[in-house]
Amino acid sequence: MGARLARENCFVDEGVPVTRRLANVTLDNLDDLPHKCRKCVFWELDPVSHARAQEVGDPALEKEAWVSAMLLEWGSCGKLAYVDGVPAGFVLYAPPLYVPRSVAFPTSPVSGDAVLLMTANILAEFQGGGLGRMLVQGVAKDLTRRGVKAIEAFGDLRGEGISCMLPADYLLAVGFKTVRPHHHFPRLRLELKTTVSWREDVEVALERLLGSMTPERALRLA
C-alpha cells in the first residue's frame, strides 16, 4: 500500500490524487442523493402526509418542494460530499419548524435553540476515507456561522436496521447527551460552541456513524 497524504480537499493514495469536496444541497444537485434517499420524505412530511405520498403521491417531487422551500426561507439544509466528482455521501439538517415529523415523537419537541440533525449516509465504497469528518465539520461550521447553539437528534434504540434515523448509541459515542430519555426514541443534544471543539476521536466516531447509514437504512421508519 502506498502512503496516503491527507489534505484539505484531496488525498493521495498509492500515488493517485483523489479530489474531495463538499457542496450545499440544492435543487441542481438533489438527484445526487442515493436513489432511495432521494425519494424518502420521512422527515419532510408529517405521518399522515407521508403515508399519502407513499400511496398515491410523488415522494421525489415532495422532496424537491421541501428543499426548495428550505433554500428560500432558511438557507442551506444539507451537505453533499464528492470524490473525484462522484457523489459519495450526504447529511440533512434543519430547524424543527421545517421538519413536520419532528413533532411526532414521544420525546418532542426539539429545543428552540437547536437545529435537527435529520439523517446522513456515506456510500459503502467511500467509507473509511474521512468523508464523515468532512461532512460533520461542514455542518458544524455552517451552523456556528449562522449562530446556532446546538444540534439535536432523535436517536433510534430499536436496532431494526430499516430506518432513516441515526442510531442512539453512535450519537452517544460521539458526544451527544440525552436530554429526554425513551426506550425507543431518546432525544439527544450536542452543544456547538466552536468548530475546533470537534476532537479527533469525536470526528472518527462520527465517520463511523455516517458510514453505518446505508441506503437501505435511509429508506423509511417501519
C-alpha positions as CSV (number, residue, x, y, z in Angstrom):
1,M,0.0,0.0,0.0
2,G,1.3,3.4,-0.9
3,A,1.4,6.3,1.6
4,R,-1.7,8.4,2.0
5,L,-1.2,12.2,2.3
6,A,-4.2,13.9,3.8
7,R,-5.1,17.4,2.6
8,E,-8.0,19.8,2.9
9,N,-9.6,19.0,-0.5
10,C,-7.7,15.9,-1.7
11,F,-5.6,13.0,-0.6
12,V,-3.0,10.8,-2.3
13,D,-3.5,7.0,-2.0
14,E,-0.9,4.8,-3.8
15,G,0.3,7.7,-5.8
16,V,-3.2,8.5,-7.2
17,P,-4.5,12.0,-6.3
18,V,-8.2,12.0,-5.2
19,T,-10.2,15.2,-5.1
20,R,-12.8,15.6,-2.3
21,R,-15.2,18.5,-1.9
22,L,-18.3,19.5,-0.1
23,A,-21.3,21.2,-1.7
24,N,-24.5,22.6,-0.3
25,V,-27.6,20.6,-1.2
26,T,-29.5,22.5,-3.9
27,L,-32.2,21.7,-6.5
28,D,-29.5,21.3,-9.1
29,N,-27.7,18.5,-7.2
30,L,-30.6,16.9,-5.3
31,D,-30.5,14.0,-7.7
32,D,-27.0,13.2,-6.4
33,L,-28.5,11.7,-3.3
34,P,-28.8,7.9,-3.3
35,H,-31.8,6.8,-5.2
36,K,-33.8,5.6,-2.2
37,C,-32.9,8.6,-0.1
38,R,-33.9,10.9,-3.0
39,K,-37.4,9.6,-2.7
40,C,-37.6,9.4,1.1
41,V,-39.7,12.1,2.7
42,F,-40.0,10.5,6.2
43,W,-38.7,13.7,7.9
44,E,-40.1,16.2,5.4
45,L,-43.8,15.3,5.9
46,D,-46.0,14.6,8.9
47,P,-47.0,10.9,9.3
48,V,-50.4,11.3,7.5
49,S,-49.0,13.2,4.6
50,H,-46.1,10.8,4.4
51,A,-48.4,7.8,4.1
52,R,-50.5,9.6,1.4
53,A,-47.4,10.4,-0.6
54,Q,-46.2,6.8,-0.4
55,E,-49.5,5.5,-1.7
56,V,-50.8,8.0,-4.3
57,G,-48.3,10.9,-4.4
58,D,-44.8,11.5,-5.8
59,P,-42.3,11.4,-2.9
60,A,-39.4,12.7,-5.1
61,L,-41.5,15.7,-6.0
62,E,-42.3,16.3,-2.3
63,K,-38.6,16.1,-1.5
64,E,-37.8,18.7,-4.2
65,A,-40.6,21.0,-2.9
66,W,-39.2,20.8,0.7
67,V,-35.7,21.6,-0.3
68,S,-36.9,24.5,-2.5
69,A,-38.8,25.9,0.5
70,M,-35.9,25.5,2.8
71,L,-33.5,27.3,0.5
72,L,-35.9,30.2,0.1
73,E,-36.9,30.5,3.8
74,W,-33.9,29.4,5.8
75,G,-30.9,28.6,3.5
76,S,-28.6,25.6,3.3
77,C,-30.2,22.4,4.7
78,G,-27.6,19.8,3.7
79,K,-24.2,18.9,2.5
80,L,-23.1,16.6,-0.3
81,A,-19.6,15.0,-0.4
82,Y,-18.0,14.2,-3.7
83,V,-14.9,12.1,-4.5
84,D,-13.5,12.9,-7.9
85,G,-16.8,14.4,-8.9
86,V,-18.8,11.3,-7.8
87,P,-21.5,11.7,-5.1
88,A,-20.3,9.8,-2.1
89,G,-22.4,10.9,0.9
90,F,-24.7,13.5,2.4
91,V,-26.2,14.9,5.5
92,L,-29.5,16.8,6.0
93,Y,-30.4,19.2,8.8
94,A,-33.0,21.9,9.5
95,P,-34.8,23.8,12.3
96,P,-37.6,21.7,13.8
97,L,-40.1,24.2,12.5
98,Y,-39.4,22.9,9.0
99,V,-39.4,19.2,9.9
100,P,-43.0,18.1,10.4
101,R,-42.0,14.6,11.5
102,S,-40.1,16.1,14.5
103,V,-43.3,16.7,16.4
104,A,-44.5,13.1,16.1
105,F,-42.0,11.6,18.6
106,P,-42.8,11.0,22.2
107,T,-39.7,12.9,23.1
108,S,-40.6,16.0,21.2
109,P,-40.2,18.9,20.9
110,V,-36.7,19.8,19.7
111,S,-35.3,22.7,21.7
112,G,-35.9,26.1,20.2
113,D,-32.2,27.0,20.0
114,A,-31.2,23.8,18.2
115,V,-31.2,22.5,14.6
116,L,-32.3,19.0,14.0
117,L,-29.8,16.5,12.5
118,M,-32.3,14.5,10.3
119,T,-30.3,11.8,8.5
120,A,-27.0,11.0,6.9
121,N,-25.4,8.5,4.6
122,I,-21.9,7.6,3.2
123,L,-21.9,5.0,0.4
124,A,-20.2,1.8,1.3
125,E,-17.5,2.1,-1.3
126,F,-16.4,5.5,0.1
127,Q,-16.3,4.7,3.8
128,G,-13.0,5.0,5.6
129,G,-11.7,7.9,3.7
130,G,-12.6,10.7,6.1
131,L,-15.8,11.8,4.4
132,G,-17.8,11.6,7.6
133,R,-15.3,14.0,9.2
134,M,-15.6,16.4,6.3
135,L,-19.4,16.3,6.4
136,V,-19.7,16.9,10.1
137,Q,-17.1,19.7,10.0
138,G,-19.0,21.3,7.2
139,V,-22.3,21.2,9.1
140,A,-20.7,22.5,12.3
141,K,-19.0,25.4,10.5
142,D,-22.2,26.3,8.7
143,L,-24.4,26.3,11.8
144,T,-21.8,28.0,14.0
145,R,-21.5,30.8,11.4
146,R,-25.3,31.1,11.5
147,G,-25.4,31.5,15.3
148,V,-26.9,28.1,16.1
149,K,-26.2,26.9,19.6
150,A,-26.7,23.2,19.4
151,I,-27.6,20.2,17.3
152,E,-30.3,17.8,18.4
153,A,-31.4,14.4,17.1
154,F,-33.9,11.7,17.8
155,G,-31.9,8.5,18.3
156,D,-33.0,5.1,17.4
157,L,-32.7,2.4,20.0
158,R,-34.7,-0.3,18.2
159,G,-31.8,-1.7,16.1
160,E,-34.2,-3.0,13.4
161,G,-31.9,-1.8,10.6
162,I,-34.6,-0.2,8.5
163,S,-34.7,3.5,9.4
164,C,-33.7,7.0,8.3
165,M,-33.0,7.8,11.9
166,L,-29.5,7.8,13.4
167,P,-28.6,5.1,15.9
168,A,-28.7,6.4,19.5
169,D,-25.6,4.5,20.6
170,Y,-23.5,6.2,17.9
171,L,-24.8,9.6,18.8
172,L,-23.9,9.0,22.5
173,A,-20.5,7.8,21.5
174,V,-19.7,11.0,19.7
175,G,-20.6,13.4,22.4
176,F,-24.4,13.8,22.3
177,K,-26.1,13.8,25.7
178,T,-29.6,12.5,26.3
179,V,-31.9,15.4,27.2
180,R,-35.1,13.3,27.2
181,P,-34.8,9.5,27.6
182,H,-37.1,7.0,25.9
183,H,-36.9,3.2,25.4
184,H,-37.1,3.7,21.6
185,F,-36.6,7.3,20.6
186,P,-34.5,9.3,23.0
187,R,-33.8,13.0,22.1
188,L,-30.1,13.9,22.3
189,R,-28.2,17.1,22.1
190,L,-24.7,18.3,21.2
191,E,-23.6,21.8,22.0
192,L,-22.0,23.8,19.2
193,K,-19.6,26.2,20.8
194,T,-16.8,26.4,18.2
195,T,-15.8,24.2,15.3
196,V,-12.5,23.5,17.0
197,S,-14.4,21.7,19.7
198,W,-14.6,18.6,17.4
199,R,-11.9,16.4,18.9
200,E,-10.3,13.8,16.6
201,D,-11.9,10.9,18.4
202,V,-15.3,12.5,18.0
203,E,-14.7,13.0,14.3
204,V,-13.7,9.4,13.8
205,A,-16.7,8.2,15.7
206,L,-19.0,10.4,13.6
207,E,-17.5,9.0,10.5
208,R,-18.4,5.5,11.8
209,L,-21.9,6.9,12.5
210,L,-22.4,8.2,9.0
211,G,-20.9,5.1,7.4
212,S,-23.5,3.0,9.3
213,M,-26.3,4.6,7.4
214,T,-26.6,2.5,4.3
215,P,-29.2,3.5,1.6
216,E,-31.5,0.7,2.9
217,R,-31.3,2.2,6.4
218,A,-32.2,5.6,5.0
219,L,-35.4,4.4,3.3
220,R,-38.1,4.6,5.9
221,L,-39.2,4.0,9.5
222,A,-41.1,0.8,9.8
